[in-house]
Amino acid sequence: MDLKSIHDVFTSRILRIPSYQRGYSWSNSETGDNVKADNLKKMKGELIDLWNDIINIPEGKWHYTGLLTLVEVKDCEYQWLPRYKQFAIVDGQQRITSILILITVMVEKAKKLGKEFGIREGDTTIRYLHIEKDGLYAYIFGYDQDNPSDKFFRQHILGLDGVEDDSRESVYTENLKNAKSFFEKMVSQYLKESDNEEQSLQELFDRLTGDLRFNEYILPEDLDEYVVFETMNNRGKPLSELEKLKNRLMYLSDKFEVKSEDSEISSLSEHFTVAQKQDLMGSINKGWITIYQALGANKESPLSDNDFIKAHWITYFDRYNRSESNAHAIHLFNEYFTLERVYDDKLKADDIRHYVKSLQSCAVIWNKIHYPRFFEAHEENIKSSILGLHRVGFQASFKPLVLAALRQNNASDYLPMIQALESYAFKVFDVSDRLSHTGNSRLYRRAPRVYDSNISAQDAYNEIENQTKDYYVFLFFKNQMQNIHETRGSKGFYYWSGIHYFLFEYDSSLRAKNLTSTQASKLNWQDFKGKNTIEHIYPQSAAVSYDQYCKGEDTPEKKSDYQKIQQKWSAFEDYTPDQRSRLCNSLGNLLAISHSDNASFSNDQFEHKVDQLNKGSSYKARGYRYDSMSAQIVASRYLDWTPETIKERGISMLKALLTMIDEDQDRLSEEEALVLLGLEFMSTNNVQQLVEEN
């Protein structure tokens, strides 16, 4: 075992992270302002583990920190440094990168203190960071130049302002930034707790560079670094399928037989020169830059590598089989992109090039369909259709099909198909209450047909419409509503899976009908769904029994409060608690509002909910009158709120729902409608009986 310190590892060496490596992925459970001294013990992650390893090394001892596997690069980047050798890091790059970031932080801190770690000024910088000579720069550690993290590392980690960083940030560059921020806080806290900052900083530096030991292994020439990388990096933090795939493609590209320029060839397709091999490997690198940037465009919530690879595989290869677990990975790595197929001349360089090109373009689309804000201005119609899918629930089985459609040159022709998918989701899953995997296989198998243009946009739309007819059953909706009213504590439509989508679309239809474009009254889907701003006009607190209201606290104050609420809603006093609960959660009592005001005046009487100014001039102008179109119509149409108004509005909304699902508005009799609304006790006969009893 050849154990080497960081000082030894960096002696007369240039270290590079090769292009087949993944980006920087080490992190902690807490980042940014959440990194505080009082929560360090609870923090988890590779960075805090490394920091704890360093500061807890006993004096005079050393700490084994892992394996470092290198391969020598024959052609050094810097010919003007003849005594330096260049190595590519095959395994251990995450730890080495983290250590370099910490060294950078410590060097910056030492400069502020006017301190030098080495004997001469600049010794530490020259050994670990960079060398400057006659206007030339040599970077001791970094990424291959075609890696988008390279310029970012030089400017934002090493702090070299002269580097022009034109790279787009990604998840990996965000991790680099967070790591530096973490170590800055740790070093500052460490020195703050010491009596002598300069001495403590020197001791910390000595531990880092002298007492951490790697087991260094330099690959012999007969070992393939790509194979070693794929084998070794299944340890520790697992590689994603996308990271493995890049390495595999680079490896296979290196194995294509290269023919000399003057060799005899029977056709141009057999001619594969060194330049063409380099171009193929370059296209893989460039493709992965685009892919990583697309998948990580939303830094707060980057997209899953594996989900993208699987969806693209379904679209590209037409091999979907739901009976086989992990079928996409088995096919990609064990059957298609294999060395045997290269040697058997079954896998060509053009196959890899075409696949990478498809991955690259599809990654951009994949990001857009998950985060529609990335659509461009001329794609507004497509964006609108995709937003509809997000509102109704963007099923995983829809995504390969949508991906295939939006990759077509005539993508806008597929908008009816996308809108049909939205209708499919609502009618099959929300209305018919089918299981979430219903029809998945048919949708998955349709994706490659669209991708390969083996089906027209019109036929694709027709097939979705026919599939909807196969699974949509209105009787199931009637049964579902009856079960909801009877088995879920009378929570009715409020617990229906489609309630947010329906109320949002209902409000949008009212805006269109009333030709309203006022933004102040427009519902924002993210706020509406995220903050759950569904208002019970007749409040839940008024609908419950006294025992439910007081929850065991039977006090005079509770009793008084309950009586006040009941007085405000005296129109409901003749109904039982179960009937009041059904009225409260029936469709006609539910209102989509754009502001989360319902918590502040939920127990108010109706006229105060309509407009808080009705309480007095000291109150602000808030309430239904100033809210969504649905709320404004309630405010203008009804002077009071009673069981009859809930019934009336509920039947009207139920007709709107029937229109949405392509049913005749007169399909239901009033008696049937009341059953669906959970208000069968309000049928004409039952109301007459109630009047006679009183």
C-alpha positions as CSV (number, residue, x, y, z in Angstrom):
1,M,0.0,0.0,0.0
2,D,1.5,3.3,-1.2
3,L,0.2,5.8,1.3
4,K,0.7,9.4,0.3
5,S,-0.2,12.7,1.9
6,I,-1.8,15.6,0.0
7,H,1.6,17.2,-0.1
8,D,3.0,14.2,-1.8
9,V,0.1,13.8,-4.2
10,F,0.6,17.4,-5.5
11,T,4.4,17.3,-5.8
12,S,5.4,18.2,-9.4
13,R,2.1,17.1,-10.7
14,I,-0.8,18.4,-12.8
15,L,-4.1,16.7,-11.9
16,R,-7.1,16.7,-14.1
17,I,-10.6,15.4,-13.8
18,P,-11.3,13.7,-17.1
19,S,-14.4,14.4,-19.2
20,Y,-15.9,11.0,-18.5
21,Q,-16.1,11.7,-14.8
22,R,-19.3,13.0,-13.2
23,G,-19.4,16.6,-11.9
24,Y,-18.8,17.6,-8.3
25,S,-21.6,16.0,-6.2
26,W,-20.5,16.2,-2.6
27,S,-22.8,18.1,-0.4
28,N,-24.4,18.4,3.1
29,S,-27.9,18.1,4.4
30,E,-27.8,21.9,5.1
31,T,-26.4,24.6,2.9
32,G,-26.2,28.4,2.9
33,D,-27.6,30.2,5.9
34,N,-28.6,26.9,7.5
35,V,-25.0,26.1,8.2
36,K,-24.7,27.2,11.8
37,A,-22.6,26.1,14.7
38,D,-25.6,24.9,16.7
39,N,-26.8,22.4,14.1
40,L,-23.4,20.9,13.0
41,K,-24.0,17.8,15.1
42,K,-27.3,17.1,13.3
43,M,-25.8,17.9,9.8
44,K,-25.1,14.9,7.5
45,G,-23.1,14.8,4.3
46,E,-19.7,14.1,2.8
47,L,-18.4,17.6,3.4
48,I,-19.1,17.6,7.2
49,D,-17.6,14.1,7.4
50,L,-14.4,15.2,5.7
51,W,-14.2,18.3,8.0
52,N,-14.7,16.1,11.1
53,D,-12.0,13.7,9.9
54,I,-9.5,16.5,9.6
55,I,-10.1,18.3,12.9
56,N,-10.2,15.1,14.9
57,I,-6.8,13.7,13.7
58,P,-4.8,13.2,17.0
59,E,-1.4,15.1,17.2
60,G,1.4,13.0,15.7
61,K,-1.1,10.6,14.0
62,W,-2.4,10.3,10.5
63,H,-5.8,9.4,9.0
64,Y,-6.5,7.1,6.1
65,T,-8.9,8.8,3.8
66,G,-9.4,6.5,0.9
67,L,-8.1,5.3,-2.5
68,L,-6.8,7.6,-5.2
69,T,-6.5,6.0,-8.6
70,L,-4.6,7.9,-11.3
71,V,-3.6,7.3,-14.9
72,E,-0.7,9.2,-16.5
73,V,-1.4,11.4,-19.4
74,K,1.5,11.3,-21.8
75,D,1.0,14.8,-23.3
76,C,1.2,17.3,-20.5
77,E,-0.8,20.5,-21.1
78,Y,2.2,22.7,-20.1
79,Q,5.3,21.8,-22.1
80,W,7.0,24.7,-20.4
81,L,7.0,22.7,-17.1
82,P,9.2,19.8,-18.1
83,R,9.6,18.5,-14.5
84,Y,5.8,18.1,-14.1
85,K,3.8,15.0,-15.0
86,Q,0.1,15.1,-15.7
87,F,-2.4,12.6,-14.3
88,A,-6.1,12.0,-14.8
89,I,-8.1,11.1,-11.7
90,V,-9.9,7.9,-12.3
91,D,-11.2,7.5,-8.7
92,G,-11.1,9.8,-5.7
93,Q,-12.0,13.1,-7.5
94,Q,-14.8,14.1,-5.2
95,R,-12.5,14.0,-2.1
96,I,-9.5,15.6,-3.9
97,T,-11.8,18.4,-5.2
98,S,-13.1,19.0,-1.7
99,I,-9.7,19.2,-0.2
100,L,-8.6,21.6,-2.9
101,I,-11.5,23.8,-2.1
102,L,-10.6,23.8,1.5
103,I,-7.0,24.6,0.7
104,T,-8.2,27.6,-1.4
105,V,-10.3,28.8,1.6
106,M,-7.3,28.5,3.9
107,V,-4.9,30.3,1.5
108,E,-7.4,33.2,1.2
109,K,-7.7,33.3,5.0
110,A,-3.9,33.2,5.4
111,K,-3.6,36.2,3.1
112,K,-6.0,38.2,5.2
113,L,-3.9,37.4,8.3
114,G,-0.7,38.2,6.4
115,K,0.6,34.7,6.8
116,E,2.4,32.2,4.6
117,F,2.2,28.4,4.9
118,G,5.4,27.8,3.0
119,I,9.0,28.9,3.5
120,R,8.7,31.4,0.6
121,E,5.9,33.6,-0.5
122,G,3.6,31.9,-2.9
123,D,4.9,28.3,-2.2
124,T,1.4,27.0,-1.3
125,T,-0.2,28.6,-4.4
126,I,2.5,27.2,-6.7
127,R,2.2,23.7,-5.2
128,Y,-1.6,23.3,-5.0
129,L,-3.3,26.0,-7.1
130,H,-1.5,27.6,-10.1
131,I,1.9,28.7,-11.4
132,E,2.4,31.9,-13.3
133,K,5.5,32.4,-15.5
134,D,6.1,35.0,-18.1
135,G,2.4,35.7,-18.5
136,L,1.5,32.0,-18.7
137,Y,-0.7,30.2,-16.2
138,A,-0.5,26.6,-15.3
139,Y,-3.4,25.3,-13.2
140,I,-2.3,22.5,-10.9
141,F,-5.7,21.0,-10.4
142,G,-8.9,21.3,-12.6
143,Y,-11.2,19.7,-15.1
144,D,-10.7,18.9,-18.7
145,Q,-11.1,22.1,-20.6
146,D,-14.3,21.0,-22.4
147,N,-16.0,20.4,-19.0
148,P,-18.3,23.3,-18.1
149,S,-17.1,23.2,-14.5
150,D,-13.5,24.1,-15.5
151,K,-13.9,27.9,-16.0
152,F,-16.3,28.1,-13.1
153,F,-13.7,26.4,-10.8
154,R,-11.0,28.7,-11.8
155,Q,-12.9,31.9,-11.4
156,H,-15.3,31.2,-8.5
157,I,-13.2,28.7,-6.5
158,L,-9.6,29.7,-7.2
159,G,-10.7,33.4,-7.4
160,L,-8.9,34.2,-10.6
161,D,-10.6,37.2,-12.0
162,G,-8.7,37.1,-15.3
163,V,-10.6,33.9,-16.3
164,E,-13.6,34.7,-18.5
165,D,-16.4,32.4,-17.2
166,D,-18.9,32.0,-20.0
167,S,-20.2,28.7,-18.7
168,R,-23.7,28.2,-17.6
169,E,-24.2,27.1,-14.0
170,S,-25.4,23.7,-13.3
171,V,-26.1,21.4,-10.3
172,Y,-22.4,20.6,-10.2
173,T,-21.3,24.2,-10.2
174,E,-23.8,24.9,-7.5
175,N,-22.3,22.1,-5.4
176,L,-18.8,23.7,-5.9
177,K,-20.1,27.0,-4.7
178,N,-21.9,25.5,-1.7
179,A,-18.7,23.5,-0.7
180,K,-16.6,26.7,-0.7
181,S,-19.2,28.5,1.4
182,F,-19.3,25.6,3.9
183,F,-15.6,25.5,4.3
184,E,-15.4,29.3,4.7
185,K,-17.8,29.1,7.6
186,M,-16.1,26.1,9.2
187,V,-12.6,27.7,9.0
188,S,-13.9,31.0,10.4
189,Q,-15.7,29.2,13.3
190,Y,-12.6,27.1,14.0
191,L,-10.3,30.1,14.2
192,K,-12.9,32.1,16.2
193,E,-12.7,29.4,18.9
194,S,-8.8,29.5,19.0
195,D,-6.5,31.7,21.1
196,N,-4.0,32.2,18.3
197,E,-5.6,32.4,14.8
198,E,-2.3,32.1,12.8
199,Q,-1.1,29.2,14.8
200,S,-4.4,27.4,14.6
201,L,-4.6,28.0,10.9
202,Q,-1.1,26.5,10.4
203,E,-2.0,23.5,12.5
204,L,-5.1,22.9,10.4
205,F,-3.2,23.3,7.2
206,D,-0.6,20.8,8.4
207,R,-3.2,18.3,9.3
208,L,-4.9,18.6,5.9
209,T,-1.8,18.4,3.8
210,G,0.3,16.1,5.9
211,D,-1.9,13.9,8.0
212,L,-4.6,12.9,5.5
213,R,-3.3,9.8,3.6
214,F,-4.4,8.4,0.4
215,N,-3.7,4.9,-0.9
216,E,-2.4,6.0,-4.3
217,Y,-2.6,3.6,-7.2
218,I,-1.3,4.5,-10.7
219,L,-2.9,2.4,-13.4
220,P,-0.6,0.4,-15.6
221,E,-0.8,1.0,-19.3
222,D,-2.6,-2.3,-20.1
223,L,-5.6,-1.4,-17.9
224,D,-8.4,0.6,-19.5
225,E,-9.2,3.6,-17.5
226,Y,-12.9,3.7,-18.7
227,V,-13.5,0.2,-17.4
228,V,-11.7,0.9,-14.1
229,F,-13.8,4.0,-13.7
230,E,-17.1,2.3,-14.2
231,T,-16.2,-0.6,-11.9
232,M,-14.7,1.5,-9.1
233,N,-17.3,4.2,-9.0
234,N,-20.1,1.9,-8.1
235,R,-18.7,2.3,-4.6
236,G,-19.5,5.2,-2.4
237,K,-22.0,7.7,-3.9
238,P,-23.5,5.7,-6.8
239,L,-23.1,7.0,-10.3
240,S,-26.4,7.8,-12.0
241,E,-27.2,6.0,-15.2
242,L,-26.5,9.2,-17.2
243,E,-23.0,9.3,-15.7
244,K,-22.4,5.6,-16.4
245,L,-23.7,6.1,-19.9
246,K,-21.3,8.9,-20.8
247,N,-18.4,6.8,-19.6
248,R,-19.6,3.8,-21.6
249,L,-20.0,5.8,-24.8
250,M,-16.5,7.3,-24.4
251,Y,-15.1,3.9,-23.8
252,L,-16.8,2.4,-26.9
253,S,-15.8,5.4,-29.0
254,D,-12.2,4.7,-28.1
255,K,-12.5,1.1,-29.3
256,F,-13.6,1.8,-32.9
257,E,-10.8,0.7,-35.3
258,V,-8.9,3.6,-36.7
259,K,-7.7,3.4,-40.3
260,S,-4.9,5.5,-41.6
261,E,-5.6,8.2,-44.1
262,D,-3.9,6.3,-46.9
263,S,-5.3,2.8,-46.2
264,E,-7.4,1.1,-48.8
265,I,-11.1,1.2,-48.1
266,S,-14.1,-0.1,-49.9
267,S,-16.4,2.6,-48.8
268,L,-16.3,6.0,-47.1
269,S,-18.3,4.6,-44.2
270,E,-15.5,2.3,-43.2
271,H,-13.1,5.1,-42.9
272,F,-12.7,6.2,-39.3
273,T,-9.6,8.4,-38.7
274,V,-8.1,9.7,-35.5
275,A,-9.7,13.1,-36.2
276,Q,-13.1,11.5,-36.5
277,K,-12.7,9.6,-33.3
278,Q,-11.7,12.8,-31.5
279,D,-14.7,14.5,-33.1
280,L,-17.0,11.7,-31.9
281,M,-15.7,11.9,-28.3
282,G,-16.0,15.7,-28.5
283,S,-19.6,15.5,-29.6
284,I,-20.3,13.2,-26.5
285,N,-18.7,15.8,-24.2
286,K,-20.6,18.6,-25.8
287,G,-23.8,16.6,-25.7
288,W,-23.4,15.9,-22.0
289,I,-22.7,19.6,-21.3
290,T,-26.1,20.4,-22.8
291,I,-27.8,17.5,-21.0
292,Y,-26.4,18.5,-17.6
293,Q,-27.3,22.1,-18.1
294,A,-30.9,21.2,-19.2
295,L,-31.5,18.8,-16.3
296,G,-30.0,21.2,-13.8
297,A,-31.5,24.4,-15.2
298,N,-33.8,24.6,-12.1
299,K,-31.1,24.6,-9.4
300,E,-33.7,24.4,-6.6
301,S,-35.1,21.2,-8.0
302,P,-32.9,19.5,-10.6
303,L,-34.4,16.8,-12.7
304,S,-33.5,13.1,-12.2
305,D,-30.9,11.7,-14.6
306,N,-32.4,8.3,-14.4
307,D,-36.0,9.4,-15.1
308,F,-34.8,11.2,-18.2
309,I,-32.7,8.2,-19.5
310,K,-35.7,5.9,-19.0
311,A,-38.2,8.2,-20.7
312,H,-35.8,8.7,-23.7
313,W,-35.1,5.0,-23.9
314,I,-38.9,4.3,-24.2
315,T,-39.1,6.9,-26.9
316,Y,-36.0,6.1,-28.9
317,F,-35.8,2.3,-28.8
318,D,-39.4,1.0,-28.8
319,R,-38.5,-1.7,-26.3
320,Y,-40.9,-1.0,-23.5
321,N,-41.9,-4.1,-21.5
322,R,-43.6,-3.6,-18.2
323,S,-43.0,-7.2,-17.1
324,E,-39.2,-6.6,-17.0
325,S,-37.8,-4.6,-14.1
326,N,-35.1,-2.1,-15.0
327,A,-35.5,-3.1,-18.6
328,H,-34.0,0.2,-20.0
329,A,-30.7,-0.1,-18.0
330,I,-30.4,-3.8,-19.0
331,H,-30.9,-3.0,-22.6
332,L,-28.6,0.0,-22.7
333,F,-25.6,-1.4,-20.8
334,N,-25.9,-5.2,-21.3
335,E,-27.4,-5.5,-24.8
336,Y,-26.9,-2.4,-27.0
337,F,-23.9,-0.3,-25.9
338,T,-21.5,-3.2,-25.5
339,L,-17.9,-3.9,-26.6
340,E,-19.0,-7.1,-28.3
341,R,-21.3,-5.2,-30.7
342,V,-18.5,-2.8,-31.6
343,Y,-16.1,-5.7,-32.4
344,D,-18.9,-7.5,-34.3
345,D,-19.4,-4.3,-36.3
346,K,-23.1,-4.2,-35.2
347,L,-22.6,-0.9,-33.3
348,K,-21.3,1.9,-35.5
349,A,-19.9,5.3,-34.7
350,D,-22.9,6.9,-36.3
351,D,-25.2,4.9,-34.0
352,I,-23.5,6.6,-31.0
353,R,-23.5,10.0,-32.6
354,H,-27.2,9.8,-33.5
355,Y,-28.1,8.6,-30.0
356,V,-26.1,11.4,-28.3
357,K,-27.7,14.0,-30.6
358,S,-31.1,12.7,-29.7
359,L,-30.3,12.7,-26.0
360,Q,-29.0,16.3,-26.3
361,S,-32.1,17.7,-28.0
362,C,-34.5,15.7,-25.9
363,A,-32.9,17.0,-22.6
364,V,-33.8,20.5,-23.5
365,I,-37.4,19.5,-24.2
366,W,-37.5,17.4,-21.0
367,N,-36.6,20.5,-18.9
368,K,-39.2,22.6,-20.6
369,I,-42.1,20.1,-20.1
370,H,-41.2,19.9,-16.4
371,Y,-40.6,23.6,-15.9
372,P,-42.7,25.4,-18.6
373,R,-41.2,28.8,-17.7
374,F,-38.2,27.7,-19.9
375,F,-40.4,27.7,-23.1
376,E,-39.5,30.6,-25.4
377,A,-41.9,33.4,-26.4
378,H,-42.8,31.8,-29.7
379,E,-43.8,28.6,-27.9
380,E,-46.6,30.1,-25.9
381,N,-49.3,27.8,-27.2
382,I,-47.2,24.7,-26.4
383,K,-46.4,26.1,-22.9
384,S,-50.1,26.7,-22.3
385,S,-50.9,23.0,-23.2
386,I,-48.1,21.7,-21.0
387,L,-49.4,23.8,-18.1
388,G,-52.7,22.1,-18.5
389,L,-51.1,18.7,-18.0
390,H,-49.3,20.0,-14.9
391,R,-52.6,21.2,-13.4
392,V,-54.5,17.9,-14.0
393,G,-51.5,15.8,-13.0
394,F,-48.6,15.1,-15.5
395,Q,-48.5,11.3,-15.4
396,A,-45.2,9.6,-16.0
397,S,-46.7,7.6,-18.8
398,F,-47.5,10.9,-20.7
399,K,-44.0,12.2,-20.7
400,P,-42.3,10.0,-23.3
401,L,-45.2,10.7,-25.7
402,V,-45.1,14.4,-25.1
403,L,-41.3,14.4,-25.5
404,A,-41.6,12.6,-28.8
405,A,-44.2,15.0,-30.0
406,L,-42.3,18.2,-29.1
407,R,-39.2,16.9,-30.8
408,Q,-41.0,17.0,-34.2
409,N,-40.6,19.9,-36.5
410,N,-44.4,20.2,-36.6
411,A,-44.7,20.1,-32.8
412,S,-47.6,22.5,-32.8
413,D,-49.6,20.0,-34.8
414,Y,-49.5,17.8,-31.7
415,L,-51.2,20.3,-29.4
416,P,-54.6,18.6,-29.8
417,M,-53.0,15.3,-28.7
418,I,-51.5,17.0,-25.7
419,Q,-54.9,18.5,-24.8
420,A,-56.5,15.1,-25.3
421,L,-54.0,13.8,-22.7
422,E,-55.2,16.4,-20.3
423,S,-58.8,15.4,-20.8
424,Y,-57.8,11.7,-20.5
425,A,-56.2,12.3,-17.1
426,F,-59.2,14.1,-15.7
427,K,-61.8,11.8,-17.1
428,V,-60.0,8.5,-16.4
429,F,-58.3,9.2,-13.1
430,D,-60.4,11.9,-11.4
431,V,-63.8,11.2,-12.8
432,S,-63.7,7.5,-13.4
433,D,-61.4,6.9,-10.4
434,R,-59.2,4.5,-12.3
435,L,-55.9,3.3,-10.9
436,S,-53.0,5.5,-11.8
437,H,-51.3,3.0,-14.1
438,T,-54.4,2.5,-16.3
439,G,-53.5,2.6,-20.0
440,N,-49.7,3.1,-19.3
441,S,-48.5,0.4,-21.7
442,R,-50.5,1.8,-24.6
443,L,-49.2,5.3,-24.0
444,Y,-45.6,4.1,-23.7
445,R,-45.8,2.1,-26.9
446,R,-47.3,5.0,-28.8
447,A,-44.2,7.3,-28.0
448,P,-41.7,5.7,-30.4
449,R,-44.3,5.7,-33.2
450,V,-44.6,9.4,-32.8
451,Y,-40.8,9.9,-32.4
452,D,-40.2,8.0,-35.6
453,S,-43.0,9.8,-37.4
454,N,-44.8,6.5,-38.0
455,I,-48.1,8.1,-37.0
456,S,-49.5,11.5,-37.9
457,A,-50.5,14.1,-35.3
458,Q,-54.1,13.6,-36.2
459,D,-54.0,9.8,-35.8
460,A,-52.1,10.3,-32.5
461,Y,-54.9,12.5,-31.3
462,N,-57.6,10.0,-32.4
463,E,-55.9,7.2,-30.6
464,I,-55.8,9.1,-27.3
465,E,-59.5,10.0,-27.8
466,N,-60.3,6.3,-28.4
467,Q,-58.3,5.2,-25.4
468,T,-60.2,7.7,-23.2
469,K,-63.5,6.2,-24.4
470,D,-62.2,2.7,-23.4
471,Y,-61.5,3.7,-19.8
472,Y,-63.9,6.5,-19.0
473,V,-67.1,5.4,-17.4
474,F,-69.5,8.0,-16.1
475,L,-71.2,5.4,-13.8
476,F,-67.8,5.1,-12.0
477,F,-68.0,8.8,-11.2
478,K,-71.5,8.4,-9.7
479,N,-70.3,5.5,-7.6
480,Q,-67.2,7.4,-6.5
481,M,-69.1,10.4,-5.4
482,Q,-71.6,8.3,-3.4
483,N,-68.7,6.5,-1.7
484,I,-67.0,9.8,-0.8
485,H,-70.2,11.2,0.8
486,E,-70.8,8.0,2.7
487,T,-67.4,6.7,3.7
488,R,-65.1,9.7,4.2
489,G,-66.7,11.4,7.1
490,S,-69.0,13.5,4.9
491,K,-66.0,15.4,3.4
492,G,-67.6,15.2,0.0
493,F,-66.2,17.0,-3.0
494,Y,-63.6,18.7,-0.8
495,Y,-61.7,15.4,-0.7
496,W,-62.2,14.6,-4.4
497,S,-58.9,14.2,-6.3
498,G,-60.1,16.5,-9.1
499,I,-61.4,19.3,-7.0
500,H,-58.4,21.8,-7.5
501,Y,-58.3,21.2,-11.2
502,F,-62.1,21.5,-11.7
503,L,-62.4,24.7,-9.6
504,F,-59.4,26.3,-11.4
505,E,-60.8,25.4,-14.9
506,Y,-64.3,26.5,-13.8
507,D,-63.0,29.9,-12.7
508,S,-61.1,30.2,-16.0
509,S,-64.3,29.4,-18.0
510,L,-66.1,32.1,-16.1
511,R,-63.4,34.6,-16.9
512,A,-63.7,33.7,-20.6
513,K,-67.5,33.9,-20.5
514,N,-67.4,37.3,-18.9
515,L,-64.5,38.5,-21.1
516,T,-62.4,39.4,-18.1
517,S,-58.7,39.9,-18.5
518,T,-58.0,41.6,-15.1
519,Q,-54.9,40.0,-13.6
520,A,-55.8,40.8,-10.1
521,S,-58.7,38.3,-10.2
522,K,-56.8,35.7,-12.0
523,L,-56.0,32.5,-10.1
524,N,-52.3,31.5,-9.9
525,W,-52.2,27.7,-10.1
526,Q,-49.1,27.3,-7.9
527,D,-50.5,29.5,-5.1
528,F,-54.0,28.0,-5.5
529,K,-52.7,24.4,-5.3
530,G,-49.8,25.0,-3.0
531,K,-51.6,27.1,-0.4
532,N,-54.8,25.1,-0.8
533,T,-57.0,28.3,-1.1
534,I,-60.3,26.5,-1.4
535,E,-62.8,28.4,0.6
536,H,-65.9,26.9,2.4
537,I,-68.4,29.6,2.1
538,Y,-70.6,28.1,4.8
539,P,-67.6,27.5,7.2
540,Q,-66.6,24.1,8.6
541,S,-66.7,25.5,12.1
542,A,-70.4,26.2,11.7
543,A,-71.2,22.7,10.3
544,V,-69.9,20.6,13.1
545,S,-71.7,19.5,16.2
546,Y,-71.0,21.2,19.5
547,D,-69.0,18.2,20.7
548,Q,-66.9,18.2,17.6
549,Y,-66.3,22.0,18.0
550,C,-65.2,22.0,21.6
551,K,-63.1,18.8,21.3
552,G,-63.5,17.9,25.0
553,E,-63.1,21.5,26.2
554,D,-66.7,22.1,27.4
555,T,-66.3,25.6,28.8
556,P,-68.6,28.6,28.9
557,E,-66.3,30.4,26.5
558,K,-66.4,27.6,24.0
559,K,-70.2,27.3,24.3
560,S,-70.6,31.0,23.7
561,D,-68.3,31.0,20.7
562,Y,-70.2,28.1,19.2
563,Q,-73.6,29.8,19.7
564,K,-72.3,33.0,18.0
565,I,-71.2,31.0,15.0
566,Q,-74.5,29.3,14.8
567,Q,-76.4,32.6,15.0
568,K,-74.4,33.9,12.0
569,W,-75.5,30.9,10.0
570,S,-79.0,30.4,11.3
571,A,-80.3,29.3,7.9
572,F,-78.7,25.9,8.6
573,E,-80.0,25.3,12.1
574,D,-82.8,23.0,11.1
575,Y,-80.4,20.5,9.6
576,T,-78.5,17.7,11.4
577,P,-74.7,17.9,11.9
578,D,-74.3,15.2,9.2
579,Q,-76.5,17.2,6.8
580,R,-74.6,20.4,7.7
581,S,-71.3,18.7,7.0
582,R,-72.6,17.5,3.6
583,L,-73.7,21.0,2.8
584,C,-70.4,22.4,3.9
585,N,-68.4,20.1,1.7
586,S,-70.7,19.9,-1.3
587,L,-69.6,21.3,-4.6
588,G,-71.7,24.4,-4.5
589,N,-70.2,25.6,-1.2
590,L,-66.6,25.3,-2.4
591,L,-65.0,28.4,-3.8
592,A,-61.6,29.0,-5.5
593,I,-60.0,32.2,-4.2
594,S,-56.7,33.8,-5.1
595,H,-55.8,34.9,-1.7
596,S,-55.4,32.9,1.5
597,D,-57.8,35.1,3.4
598,N,-60.1,32.3,4.3
599,A,-58.1,31.6,7.5
600,S,-58.6,35.2,8.7
601,F,-62.4,35.5,8.2
602,S,-63.6,31.9,7.9
603,N,-66.0,32.2,10.8
604,D,-67.5,35.5,9.5
605,Q,-71.0,35.8,8.4
606,F,-71.7,35.8,4.7
607,E,-71.9,39.6,4.1
608,H,-68.5,40.1,5.8
609,K,-67.0,37.4,3.7
610,V,-68.2,39.2,0.7
611,D,-66.6,42.4,1.8
612,Q,-64.8,43.1,5.0
613,L,-65.7,46.8,4.7
614,N,-69.2,45.7,5.7
615,K,-67.8,45.3,9.2
616,G,-66.9,49.0,9.3
617,S,-64.6,51.6,7.7
618,S,-61.7,50.5,9.8
619,Y,-61.4,47.3,7.9
620,K,-59.5,46.8,4.6
621,A,-61.3,46.1,1.3
622,R,-60.9,42.3,1.2
623,G,-63.3,39.5,0.5
624,Y,-65.0,37.8,-2.4
625,R,-65.8,41.0,-4.1
626,Y,-62.1,41.6,-4.7
627,D,-61.0,38.1,-5.5
628,S,-61.3,35.5,-8.2
629,M,-64.0,35.6,-10.9
630,S,-65.9,32.7,-9.1
631,A,-65.8,34.7,-5.8
632,Q,-66.9,37.9,-7.5
633,I,-69.9,36.2,-9.1
634,V,-70.9,34.7,-5.7
635,A,-70.6,38.2,-4.2
636,S,-72.8,39.9,-6.8
637,R,-75.4,37.1,-7.3
638,Y,-76.3,36.2,-3.7
639,L,-77.5,38.4,-0.9
640,D,-77.4,35.6,1.6
641,W,-76.0,32.1,1.8
642,T,-78.4,29.3,2.5
643,P,-78.8,25.6,1.9
644,E,-80.9,26.5,-1.1
645,T,-78.1,28.6,-2.6
646,I,-75.6,25.8,-2.1
647,K,-78.0,23.5,-3.9
648,E,-78.6,26.0,-6.7
649,R,-74.9,26.8,-7.3
650,G,-73.9,23.1,-6.9
651,I,-76.3,22.0,-9.7
652,S,-75.0,24.8,-11.9
653,M,-71.4,23.8,-11.3
654,L,-72.2,20.1,-11.9
655,K,-73.6,21.1,-15.3
656,A,-70.2,22.8,-16.0
657,L,-68.5,19.7,-14.9
658,L,-70.6,17.6,-17.3
659,T,-69.6,19.9,-20.1
660,M,-65.9,19.5,-19.3
661,I,-66.2,15.7,-19.6
662,D,-68.2,15.9,-22.8
663,E,-71.5,14.9,-21.3
664,D,-74.9,16.4,-22.0
665,Q,-75.9,18.9,-19.3
666,D,-79.3,17.3,-19.0
667,R,-77.9,13.8,-18.5
668,L,-78.8,14.0,-14.8
669,S,-82.2,14.5,-13.3
670,E,-82.3,16.9,-10.3
671,E,-82.7,13.9,-8.0
672,E,-79.6,12.2,-9.5
673,A,-77.6,15.5,-9.3
674,L,-78.5,15.9,-5.7
675,V,-77.2,12.4,-5.0
676,L,-73.9,13.3,-6.7
677,L,-73.7,16.5,-4.6
678,G,-74.4,14.6,-1.4
679,L,-77.6,16.6,-0.9
680,E,-80.3,14.0,-1.6
681,F,-82.0,15.1,1.6
682,M,-82.7,18.4,-0.2
683,S,-84.8,16.9,-2.9
684,T,-88.2,18.5,-3.3
685,N,-90.0,15.7,-1.4
686,N,-87.5,15.7,1.5
687,V,-87.6,19.5,1.9
688,Q,-91.4,19.4,1.9
689,Q,-91.4,16.8,4.6
690,L,-88.9,18.8,6.7
691,V,-91.2,21.9,6.4
692,E,-94.2,19.8,7.5
693,E,-92.4,18.4,10.5
694,N,-91.5,21.9,11.7
